[in-house]
Amino acid sequence: MKKNILLIALLSSLSFGATDANMTQEHNVTQMGAQAIKKMMKTLNQAVMSAMKDGGAKKAANVCADSATDIEKSVNKSFSNITIKRATLQPRNQNNMALADEAKMLEEMMKSNSKKLLTVKVDENNYKVFKPVYMMKKCLSCHGDETTRNKDAYAIIQAKYKNDKALGYKEGDFRGAFIADINLSH
């Protein structure tokens, strides 16, 4: 009887230990993703805001249309096991359309109006960290409705993106997410 109790106690402590290890790993992955996403957001924001300051919405639209993907690639080169991307259900650039698994998470974030990071375990060595993005007033000159959109800036966008779905937003609307795809096997 004592042996069975000891065995049960040992097995219980091992299972709790595994849970603690999983929770620690998920916390670490979330922190890695948060730092990577922060770097991406800061880099993109600096480029857009610098252009806005130098030439208004029209110049900022040029940066988004011509440089955002290159900025994304450049930031991603600084990580060996993380790829950060922007994902949405209403893309301007079709390369930013959420994958099926990501779309489910975006829909949940939108329904819950979540502002928190969300970490999803894809498999044993792969996680995705989602950072929701909501429309800010400064973004409406390119993403707003006809009353808030800058016509000159939007002409640049229309020339590049014929199937633009990233329109009609109001301040505070859910836009999508930055996603850090983390591969722990690298």
Residue pairs with C-beta under 8 A, 6 or more apart in sequence:
26 119
26 121
26 127
29 119
29 127
29 129
29 182
29 184
30 117
30 119
30 129
32 82
32 129
32 180
32 182
33 82
33 117
33 119
33 127
33 128
33 129
33 131
33 180
33 182
34 117
34 129
34 131
34 180
36 79
36 82
36 84
36 129
36 180
36 182
37 84
37 117
37 129
37 131
37 178
37 180
39 75
39 78
39 84
40 72
40 75
40 84
40 178
41 131
41 178
43 71
43 74
43 75
44 68
44 71
44 72
47 63
47 67
47 68
47 71
48 60
48 63
48 64
49 60
49 138
51 59
51 60
51 62
51 63
52 59
52 60
52 138
56 150
56 153
57 141
57 142
57 150
57 152
57 153
58 150
58 152
58 153
58 156
60 141
60 142
60 153
61 142
61 150
61 152
61 153
61 154
61 156
61 157
62 156
64 142
64 157
65 156
65 157
65 160
65 161
66 160
68 93
69 93
69 95
72 84
72 85
72 86
75 84
76 82
76 83
76 84
80 186
81 182
81 183
81 184
81 185
81 186
82 180
82 181
82 182
82 183
83 180
83 181
84 178
84 179
84 180
84 181
85 96
85 178
85 179
85 181
86 96
86 133
86 176
86 177
86 178
86 179
87 96
87 97
87 98
87 99
87 102
87 106
87 176
87 177
87 178
87 179
88 96
88 97
88 98
88 106
88 166
88 175
88 176
88 177
89 97
89 98
89 103
89 106
89 107
89 110
89 176
90 165
90 166
90 167
90 176
91 97
91 165
91 166
92 157
92 161
92 164
92 165
92 166
93 161
94 163
96 176
98 106
98 176
101 120
101 122
101 128
102 128
102 130
102 177
102 179
105 118
105 120
105 128
105 130
105 177
106 130
106 174
106 176
106 177
108 114
109 118
109 130
109 132
109 174
109 177
110 174
113 174
114 132
115 132
115 134
116 132
117 129
117 130
117 131
118 129
118 130
118 132
119 127
119 128
119 129
119 130
120 127
120 128
120 129
120 130
121 127
122 128
125 183
125 184
125 185
126 181
126 182
126 183
126 184
126 185
127 181
127 182
127 184
128 179
128 180
128 181
128 182
129 179
129 180
129 182
130 177
130 178
130 179
131 177
131 178
131 179
131 180
132 174
132 176
132 177
133 174
133 175
133 176
133 177
133 178
134 172
134 173
134 174
134 175
135 143
135 169
135 170
135 171
135 172
135 173
135 174
135 175
136 171
137 171
139 169
139 175
140 148
140 149
140 169
140 170
140 171
141 148
141 149
141 150
141 153
142 149
142 150
142 153
142 154
142 157
143 149
143 166
143 167
143 169
143 175
144 167
144 168
144 169
144 170
145 167
145 168
145 169
145 170
148 170
149 167
157 164
158 164
166 175
169 175
